[in-house]
Amino acid sequence: MLGPRGVTRARQLRPLRLWPRRPWGDGSIMASMQKRLQKELLALQNDPPPGMTLNEKSVQNSITQWIVDMEGAPGTLYEGEKFQLLFKFSSRYPFDSPQVMFTGENIPVHPHVYSNGHICLSILTEDWSPALSVQSVCLSIISMLSSCKEKILSDGERGKRPERKIIDDHQIILFMFEHVTRIQRKQNGGIMRPSEVSHDDTC
Protein backbone atom coordinates (compact mmCIF):
# COMPACT_ATOMS: atom_id res chain seq x y z
CA MET A 1 0.00 0.00 0.00
CA LEU A 2 1.31 3.40 -0.97
CA GLY A 3 1.52 6.21 1.57
CA PRO A 4 2.10 9.94 1.02
CA ARG A 5 4.22 10.80 -2.02
CA GLY A 6 4.15 7.20 -3.20
CA VAL A 7 6.30 5.82 -0.37
CA THR A 8 5.23 2.41 0.86
CA ARG A 9 4.15 2.13 4.48
CA ALA A 10 6.75 -0.57 5.05
CA ARG A 11 9.47 2.00 4.49
CA GLN A 12 7.83 4.43 6.92
CA LEU A 13 8.08 1.97 9.82
CA ARG A 14 11.08 2.21 12.11
CA PRO A 15 13.35 -0.86 12.16
CA LEU A 16 13.02 -3.14 15.18
CA ARG A 17 15.75 -3.04 17.78
CA LEU A 18 17.30 -6.49 18.03
CA TRP A 19 18.80 -7.91 21.23
CA PRO A 20 22.47 -6.90 21.41
CA ARG A 21 24.98 -9.55 20.41
CA ARG A 22 27.60 -8.25 22.83
CA PRO A 23 25.78 -7.84 26.14
CA TRP A 24 28.70 -6.13 27.90
CA GLY A 25 29.20 -3.40 25.30
CA ASP A 26 28.05 0.03 26.47
CA GLY A 27 27.10 0.95 22.91
CA SER A 28 24.68 -1.98 22.62
CA ILE A 29 22.67 -1.38 25.80
CA MET A 30 18.97 -1.48 25.07
CA ALA A 31 16.95 1.63 25.78
CA SER A 32 14.66 -0.20 28.21
CA MET A 33 17.59 -1.42 30.30
CA GLN A 34 19.16 2.04 30.34
CA LYS A 35 15.85 3.59 31.36
CA ARG A 36 15.52 1.09 34.22
CA LEU A 37 19.04 1.87 35.47
CA GLN A 38 18.45 5.61 35.29
CA LYS A 39 15.28 5.18 37.33
CA GLU A 40 17.07 3.10 39.97
CA LEU A 41 20.00 5.50 40.00
CA LEU A 42 17.69 8.40 40.77
CA ALA A 43 15.93 6.39 43.49
CA LEU A 44 19.26 5.52 45.11
CA GLN A 45 20.34 9.17 45.06
CA ASN A 46 17.09 10.52 46.50
CA ASP A 47 16.23 7.73 48.94
CA PRO A 48 19.32 5.63 49.77
CA PRO A 49 19.10 2.73 52.24
CA PRO A 50 20.41 3.52 55.73
CA GLY A 51 24.18 3.90 55.82
CA MET A 52 24.57 3.82 52.04
CA THR A 53 25.53 6.55 49.58
CA LEU A 54 25.97 6.39 45.83
CA ASN A 55 29.50 7.28 44.74
CA GLU A 56 28.51 9.68 41.98
CA LYS A 57 31.98 9.72 40.42
CA SER A 58 31.60 6.02 39.62
CA VAL A 59 28.67 6.61 37.26
CA GLN A 60 30.11 9.55 35.33
CA ASN A 61 31.70 7.35 32.65
CA SER A 62 29.30 4.41 32.54
CA ILE A 63 25.82 3.74 33.87
CA THR A 64 26.51 -0.01 33.92
CA GLN A 65 28.99 0.14 36.79
CA TRP A 66 28.27 1.74 40.17
CA ILE A 67 30.08 2.02 43.46
CA VAL A 68 28.01 2.39 46.62
CA ASP A 69 29.70 3.59 49.81
CA MET A 70 28.47 1.76 52.88
CA GLU A 71 28.87 2.25 56.63
CA GLY A 72 28.24 -0.47 59.19
CA ALA A 73 24.94 -0.08 61.01
CA PRO A 74 24.95 1.20 64.61
CA GLY A 75 24.68 -1.52 67.23
CA THR A 76 26.21 -4.21 64.98
CA LEU A 77 29.63 -5.84 64.74
CA TYR A 78 30.44 -3.56 61.81
CA GLU A 79 29.44 -0.27 63.42
CA GLY A 80 31.59 2.59 62.14
CA GLU A 81 33.36 0.46 59.50
CA LYS A 82 33.30 1.76 55.95
CA PHE A 83 32.92 -0.49 52.90
CA GLN A 84 32.36 -0.15 49.18
CA LEU A 85 30.03 -2.23 47.01
CA LEU A 86 30.66 -2.63 43.29
CA PHE A 87 27.60 -3.17 41.08
CA LYS A 88 27.96 -4.32 37.46
CA PHE A 89 24.96 -4.61 35.14
CA SER A 90 24.73 -6.59 31.91
CA SER A 91 22.47 -5.65 29.02
CA ARG A 92 20.01 -8.32 30.22
CA TYR A 93 19.34 -6.48 33.48
CA PRO A 94 16.86 -6.72 35.19
CA PHE A 95 16.24 -10.21 33.80
CA ASP A 96 19.73 -11.17 34.94
CA SER A 97 20.94 -10.21 38.39
CA PRO A 98 23.67 -7.59 38.79
CA GLN A 99 27.16 -8.67 39.76
CA VAL A 100 27.74 -7.34 43.26
CA MET A 101 30.86 -7.59 45.39
CA PHE A 102 32.72 -5.72 48.08
CA THR A 103 35.70 -3.77 46.76
CA GLY A 104 38.35 -1.43 48.10
CA GLU A 105 40.73 -1.78 51.02
CA ASN A 106 38.22 -2.95 53.63
CA ILE A 107 36.36 -6.21 52.99
CA PRO A 108 34.04 -7.27 55.84
CA VAL A 109 34.99 -10.44 57.69
CA HIS A 110 31.77 -12.42 57.41
CA PRO A 111 30.80 -16.09 56.92
CA HIS A 112 29.17 -15.28 53.57
CA VAL A 113 31.83 -12.95 52.18
CA TYR A 114 35.08 -14.08 50.56
CA SER A 115 38.28 -12.17 51.24
CA ASN A 116 38.25 -11.10 47.56
CA GLY A 117 34.89 -9.40 48.08
CA HIS A 118 32.56 -11.94 46.50
CA ILE A 119 29.22 -12.31 48.31
CA CYS A 120 27.29 -15.56 48.75
CA LEU A 121 23.75 -14.24 48.65
CA SER A 122 20.88 -16.20 47.10
CA ILE A 123 19.12 -13.20 45.53
CA LEU A 124 22.26 -12.57 43.45
CA THR A 125 21.90 -15.99 41.82
CA GLU A 126 19.00 -18.45 41.73
CA ASP A 127 16.59 -16.34 43.79
CA TRP A 128 16.95 -13.21 41.67
CA SER A 129 13.75 -11.71 40.25
CA PRO A 130 13.27 -8.75 37.86
CA ALA A 131 10.96 -7.33 40.53
CA LEU A 132 14.01 -6.81 42.76
CA SER A 133 16.24 -3.76 42.49
CA VAL A 134 19.53 -2.23 43.59
CA GLN A 135 17.83 -1.03 46.75
CA SER A 136 16.58 -4.57 47.43
CA VAL A 137 20.13 -5.89 47.13
CA CYS A 138 21.50 -3.12 49.36
CA LEU A 139 18.89 -3.81 52.03
CA SER A 140 19.65 -7.54 51.89
CA ILE A 141 23.37 -6.89 52.36
CA ILE A 142 22.65 -4.55 55.27
CA SER A 143 20.50 -7.26 56.84
CA MET A 144 23.17 -9.89 56.21
CA LEU A 145 25.86 -7.86 57.99
CA SER A 146 23.57 -6.59 60.75
CA SER A 147 22.45 -10.10 61.69
CA CYS A 148 25.98 -11.48 62.03
CA LYS A 149 26.86 -12.53 65.59
CA GLU A 150 30.55 -13.28 65.12
CA LYS A 151 33.23 -12.13 62.68
CA ILE A 152 34.54 -15.35 61.15
CA LEU A 153 35.94 -16.21 57.75
CA SER A 154 33.69 -17.90 55.23
CA ASP A 155 33.91 -21.68 54.87
CA GLY A 156 35.47 -21.05 51.47
CA GLU A 157 38.43 -19.36 53.15
CA ARG A 158 38.90 -22.51 55.24
CA GLY A 159 38.86 -24.83 52.25
CA LYS A 160 35.11 -25.32 51.83
CA ARG A 161 32.62 -23.67 49.55
CA PRO A 162 30.39 -21.34 51.59
CA GLU A 163 26.65 -21.81 51.44
CA ARG A 164 24.75 -18.92 49.96
CA LYS A 165 23.05 -16.62 52.39
CA ILE A 166 19.32 -17.12 51.84
CA ILE A 167 17.14 -14.08 52.41
CA ASP A 168 13.54 -14.69 51.46
CA ASP A 169 11.05 -12.21 50.04
CA HIS A 170 9.36 -11.76 53.43
CA GLN A 171 12.61 -10.61 55.01
CA ILE A 172 13.30 -8.15 52.19
CA ILE A 173 9.78 -6.72 52.45
CA LEU A 174 10.14 -6.42 56.23
CA PHE A 175 13.47 -4.63 55.94
CA MET A 176 12.16 -2.28 53.24
CA PHE A 177 9.12 -1.52 55.41
CA GLU A 178 11.42 -0.64 58.30
CA HIS A 179 13.48 1.52 55.95
CA VAL A 180 10.37 3.50 54.97
CA THR A 181 9.35 3.76 58.62
CA ARG A 182 12.80 5.08 59.50
CA ILE A 183 12.49 7.80 56.85
CA GLN A 184 9.07 8.79 58.13
CA ARG A 185 10.37 9.04 61.70
CA LYS A 186 13.25 11.21 60.56
CA GLN A 187 10.80 13.51 58.83
CA ASN A 188 8.81 13.68 62.06
CA GLY A 189 11.89 14.36 64.16
CA GLY A 190 12.04 10.84 65.62
CA ILE A 191 15.21 8.87 66.32
CA MET A 192 15.65 5.20 65.47
CA ARG A 193 17.10 2.98 68.18
CA PRO A 194 19.56 0.19 67.30
CA SER A 195 17.09 -2.36 68.68
CA GLU A 196 14.61 -1.35 65.95
CA VAL A 197 16.88 -2.68 63.21
CA SER A 198 15.83 -6.14 62.02
CA HIS A 199 18.36 -8.93 62.54
CA ASP A 200 18.42 -12.36 60.94
CA ASP A 201 19.49 -15.11 63.34
CA THR A 202 20.17 -17.58 60.51
CA CYS A 203 23.51 -15.97 59.68
N, C-alpha and C positions, 0 to 999 in steps of 0.2 A: 504494500500500500504506500502511495506516495504522500509525503507531507508537504509543508510549505516549500515553494521553489523547487519542487520535484525531487526533494531529498527523501529517501526512504526512511521510515520510522526506525528501522533497525540501526541505521547509522546515527540517529539522534540519541539512542540509549547510551548511557555511560557503561564502560566495560566493568565487569565484575572484578572485585578484588579477591585474588586467590590467596590461599594460606601460604605464608612465607616458607620458602624452602630452607632458609638458614635462620632458625628460630632465635639465635643469639645475636643476629646482626641488628644494630640500632636502626639502620635504614629500612628494615623490613618489618618493623613493628606495626601491627594492625591498629587502625584508628580506635577500635573499641577497647583494645587492651590499654592503649595510651590514655584514653579517656578515663578508664577505671583507675589507673595509677594516679592520674592528676587529681581525681576525686578523693582518693585515699590520702594522697600527699597533703591536700588542703585540710582534711579531717585531722590528720596527725599534727599539723601545725596549730590548728585552732583549738583542738581538744585532745591533747596528748594524755596517755595513761599516766598514773602517778609515778613520779620519779624518772620519766622519760622525756627526752627532747630530741627533735629531729636536727641532725647536723646539716644545716642548709648548704654548706659548702660542698657536701657530698653529692648533691643533686644538680649542681650547676652545669656539669658536663654531660650527664646522662640520667634519664629518669628511671632507668632499669637497675640502678644500683644506689642504695641508700645506706647511710650510717645513722644509727640511733644511739644517742648517749643515754646511759642508764645509771641510776644511783640506787644502791641497795635500800630497801624499805626500812623505815624505823622499826625497832623492836625485833629485827631478824638478825640472823648470823652475819648478814652482809650489809648491815647498817653502815652508812657512810662510805662504802666502797663504790668506786666508779668503774663502769664497764662500757664497752661499745658493742653494739650488735650490727652485723653486716647483713643486709637484705639484697638478694639478687633475684631478678624476675626474668623469666623467659617469655617469649612471645605467646606462649600458651596460657599465661596467667590471665584469669584466675582459675582456669581448668586444671592447671598444674600448680602445685604448691611453690612458694618462693623458697630459695635456698637461704637458710638463716644460720648464722654462726656467730660466736663471740670472736672479736678481733682486738688488736691492740696489745698493750703491755700487760694488762691485768685480765686474766681468764679466771672466772670463779671456780673454786674447788668445790665440786658437787658430784654426787653419784651418777648424774645423767649428763655430765659435760666432760668431754675429752680435754686433755691439756692443749690440743691444737685448736680448741674452740668449737668443735662440732657438738651439736646438741641432739640428744636422743629423746625426741618428743613426737608422740604419735600423730599429732595434727600436722606435722611437717612431712608425713609420709602417707601411710594407708588411711588415716582418718581425716585427711584433708578434704574440704568441701569448698566449692566456689562461693558458698554463702559466707565463709570465713573471710577475714581481712587482716591487714597488717596490725590493726589494733587488737584483734582477737589473738594473734600470735604474741604480741607484746604482753597482753594480760595473762596469757598462759605461762609465759616465761617468768613474769613477776610472781605468779602463784607458785610455780615450781621452786623458785629460789626462796620465797617467803616461807614455804612449808618445810624446808629442810631443817632437820634437827641436829645434824652433825656434819662438819666439813670433812668429807672423805673422798678419795679418788674414785673415779668410776671403775667398775669391774674390768673395763677394757684396758685401763692403765695397769691392772694387776694381772693381765694375761687372759682375761675373759671378755667376751663381747657384752657390753651393757644392755640391759633390757630398756626398751623405749619407755619413756615416761608417758603414761596414759592419762590424759585429762579429757573427761567426757564433756558432752555438750552442756549438761546441767551445770557443771563446775564453771565453764566459760560464761554461761548466762548469769550465774550467781556473781561472779567476779565483775562482770560488766555492769550488773545492777548496782553493786557496791561502788563502782567507779562513778556512775551517774549520781548516786546518793552523796558521794563525797564532794562532787562539784556543786551540788545543790546546797550542801551545808556550808561550803566556802562562800557561796554567794549570799547566804544568810548570816554570815559571820560566825558559823560554828567551827569547831576544831575536831578533827578526827583523832581518836585514840588508837594506839597500836593494837589494842585488843579487838578493834573493829575490822581489822584486816583479815580476810579469810585465809586459813591455812589448810593444806592438804596433808593428812597424816600418812598417806600412802607413799610418801617420798622415801 
